Amino acid sequence: MVFVSYAKHFEKEYRNLVKRNPRLKKKIRQKVKLFLQNPKHPSLRIHKVYSSKIGEAFSFWIEGDLRILFRWKEKSRIVFYRISNHKQIY
């Protein structure tokens, strides 16, 4: 089982996103569920990135330009740091 924790910045960005666009809530939950079931699923488009704020991390695709930036802390623990568009995350 994989445990996910959320950085404060992620929680704030998530609330703002779903407030502006409530349909995103379902889409985000679906992608996170898929990620937790199969982190190597090709539709997630996971890739290593470098963020000026947190350094080396990984990103997965939600839709369009929307991404989740995360890091593996341990084999069974993940931290979601950001959820935003490509330009703002990196």
C-alpha positions, 0 to 999 in steps of 0.5 A: 500500500502507498501512502500519500501526503500533501504539501500545504502549497498543493492543498491550496492549489487544489482548492483553488483549481476545483473552486474555479472548475468543479469538474476537475475534482473528479478528473484529479481523483481518477488520475490519483487513483490510477497513479496509486494503482499503477504508477507506471500506467502510460496515460499518466506520462510520468517523467523526472523533472527539476523544479527550482523550488524543490529540486528533482521530482516527478510529474504526472499528467491530469489533463491538458497542461495540468500536472501533479508534481511529486516525490517518492519519500520511501518505497511506500510514501509519496508527497504531492507538492504542486498541482498546476500548469506546466509553466507554474510547476517548473 
